[in-house]
């Protein structure tokens, strides 16, 4: 089955999947003003959504089609500062 990974929340937040295979997931996030906090750092929720989406994609291409779940904890993710 061919899946369009660049739709929905992915497109809304400016994520883009460049490569999706069982061996490798390559994605990027275009950081815009809409994704920044009042102190010009990337919002933690944006980073968590990006990490969760990439992790879920990796899971979905490596498991048979069954109900899936991924546990995600925010440990060691720091905000990015725009220069």
C-alpha positions as CSV (number, residue, x, y, z in Angstrom):
1,X,0.0,0.0,0.0
2,X,1.3,3.4,-1.0
3,X,0.9,6.0,1.8
4,X,1.2,9.8,1.4
5,X,3.1,10.7,4.6
6,X,3.1,14.5,3.9
7,X,-0.5,15.2,4.8
8,X,-2.7,16.2,7.8
9,X,-0.7,17.3,10.9
10,X,2.5,16.6,9.1
11,X,1.7,19.2,6.4
12,X,0.1,21.6,9.0
13,X,3.2,21.8,11.1
14,X,5.7,21.9,8.2
15,X,7.1,18.4,8.6
16,X,8.3,16.6,5.5
17,X,9.2,13.0,5.1
18,X,12.0,12.6,2.6
19,X,12.6,8.9,3.0
20,X,10.4,6.2,4.5
21,X,11.7,2.6,4.4
22,X,11.8,-0.1,7.1
23,X,15.5,0.6,7.5
24,X,15.5,4.4,7.5
25,X,13.2,7.3,8.2
26,X,14.3,10.8,7.1
27,X,12.2,13.7,8.0
28,X,12.6,17.5,8.5
29,X,10.7,20.2,10.2
30,X,10.5,23.7,8.7
31,X,10.6,26.1,11.7
32,X,8.4,29.2,11.1
33,X,7.3,32.0,13.4
34,X,4.0,30.1,14.0
35,X,6.0,27.3,15.8
36,X,7.9,29.6,18.2
37,X,7.1,30.5,21.8
38,X,7.1,34.1,23.0
39,X,10.8,33.7,23.7
40,X,11.6,32.7,20.1
41,X,12.2,29.0,20.9
42,X,10.5,26.1,19.1
43,X,7.5,25.1,21.2
44,X,7.9,21.9,23.1
45,X,4.6,20.6,21.7
46,X,5.9,21.0,18.2
47,X,9.0,19.0,19.0
48,X,7.0,16.3,20.7
49,X,4.6,16.1,17.7
50,X,7.5,15.8,15.4
51,X,9.2,13.1,17.5
52,X,5.9,11.2,17.9
53,X,5.1,11.4,14.2
54,X,8.6,10.1,13.1
55,X,8.4,7.4,15.7
56,X,4.9,6.3,14.7
57,X,6.0,6.2,11.1
58,X,9.0,4.0,11.9
59,X,6.7,1.7,13.8
60,X,4.0,1.5,11.1
61,X,6.5,0.5,8.4
62,X,8.1,-2.2,10.5
63,X,5.1,-4.0,12.0
64,X,2.3,-6.0,10.5
65,X,-1.0,-4.2,10.2
66,X,-2.3,-4.4,13.7
67,X,-3.3,-1.9,16.4
68,X,-0.1,0.0,17.4
69,X,1.0,2.2,20.3
70,X,4.2,4.1,21.0
71,X,5.1,5.5,24.4
72,X,6.8,8.9,24.1
73,X,8.4,10.7,27.0
74,X,9.9,14.2,26.9
75,X,13.3,13.7,28.3
76,X,16.3,15.7,27.1
77,X,14.5,17.6,24.3
78,X,15.5,21.3,24.5
79,X,14.1,24.2,22.6
80,X,15.9,25.4,19.5
81,X,16.7,29.1,19.4
82,X,16.6,31.1,16.2
83,X,19.7,33.2,15.4
